[in-house]
Amino acid sequence: MVEILSTLSMDIDTLRAALLFPLADGEVVSEEVMQESVGKSVVTLIHGCGTWPLSAS
């Protein structure tokens, strides 16, 4: 997905969210760790994809 988005000249946060989405979807990394690592804007984009244990939010 990152390869496709990069051809569309997406911003860096969107590319980060696309790259890290599988980790969030598979619950490999907690939301807190992700937010500390890449920031709230990337976590917000990941939430916008309709994943992460949204029941926790």
C-alpha positions as a Markdown table, in Angstrom:
| # | Residue | x | y | z |
|---|---|---|---|---|
| 1 | Met | 0.0 | 0.0 | 0.0 |
| 2 | Val | 2.9 | 2.4 | 0.8 |
| 3 | Glu | 4.2 | 2.0 | -2.8 |
| 4 | Ile | 0.8 | 3.0 | -4.2 |
| 5 | Leu | 0.4 | 6.0 | -1.9 |
| 6 | Ser | 3.9 | 7.2 | -2.6 |
| 7 | Thr | 3.1 | 7.5 | -6.3 |
| 8 | Leu | 0.2 | 9.7 | -5.4 |
| 9 | Ser | 2.5 | 12.1 | -3.5 |
| 10 | Met | 0.9 | 11.5 | -0.1 |
| 11 | Asp | 2.4 | 13.3 | 2.9 |
| 12 | Ile | 4.8 | 11.5 | 5.3 |
| 13 | Asp | 2.2 | 10.9 | 8.0 |
| 14 | Thr | -0.1 | 9.1 | 5.5 |
| 15 | Leu | 2.8 | 6.9 | 4.4 |
| 16 | Arg | 3.7 | 6.1 | 8.0 |
| 17 | Ala | 0.2 | 5.2 | 8.7 |
| 18 | Ala | 0.0 | 2.9 | 5.7 |
| 19 | Leu | 3.3 | 1.3 | 6.7 |
| 20 | Leu | 2.3 | 0.7 | 10.3 |
| 21 | Phe | -1.3 | -0.2 | 9.7 |
| 22 | Pro | -0.6 | -4.0 | 9.7 |
| 23 | Leu | 1.0 | -3.7 | 13.1 |
| 24 | Ala | -2.1 | -1.9 | 14.5 |
| 25 | Asp | -4.5 | -4.3 | 12.7 |
| 26 | Gly | -2.7 | -7.3 | 14.0 |
| 27 | Glu | -2.5 | -5.8 | 17.5 |
| 28 | Val | 1.3 | -6.3 | 17.5 |
| 29 | Val | 1.9 | -2.8 | 18.9 |
| 30 | Ser | -0.2 | -0.9 | 21.4 |
| 31 | Glu | -1.7 | 2.4 | 20.6 |
| 32 | Glu | 0.3 | 4.1 | 23.4 |
| 33 | Val | 3.6 | 2.8 | 22.0 |
| 34 | Met | 2.7 | 3.8 | 18.5 |
| 35 | Gln | 1.7 | 7.3 | 19.6 |
| 36 | Glu | 5.0 | 7.7 | 21.4 |
| 37 | Ser | 6.9 | 6.5 | 18.4 |
| 38 | Val | 5.3 | 8.3 | 15.5 |
| 39 | Gly | 2.9 | 10.8 | 17.0 |
| 40 | Lys | -0.8 | 11.4 | 17.5 |
| 41 | Ser | -1.5 | 12.4 | 13.8 |
| 42 | Val | -0.4 | 9.0 | 12.5 |
| 43 | Val | -2.4 | 7.2 | 15.2 |
| 44 | Thr | -5.4 | 9.3 | 14.2 |
| 45 | Leu | -5.0 | 8.2 | 10.5 |
| 46 | Ile | -4.8 | 4.6 | 11.6 |
| 47 | His | -8.0 | 5.0 | 13.5 |
| 48 | Gly | -9.6 | 6.5 | 10.4 |
| 49 | Cys | -9.0 | 3.2 | 8.6 |
| 50 | Gly | -11.5 | 1.6 | 11.0 |
| 51 | Thr | -9.2 | -0.7 | 12.9 |
| 52 | Trp | -7.3 | -1.0 | 16.1 |
| 53 | Pro | -9.2 | -2.3 | 18.9 |
| 54 | Leu | -11.7 | 0.5 | 18.6 |
| 55 | Ser | -13.6 | -0.9 | 21.5 |
| 56 | Ala | -10.8 | 0.5 | 23.7 |
| 57 | Ser | -11.4 | 4.0 | 22.6 |
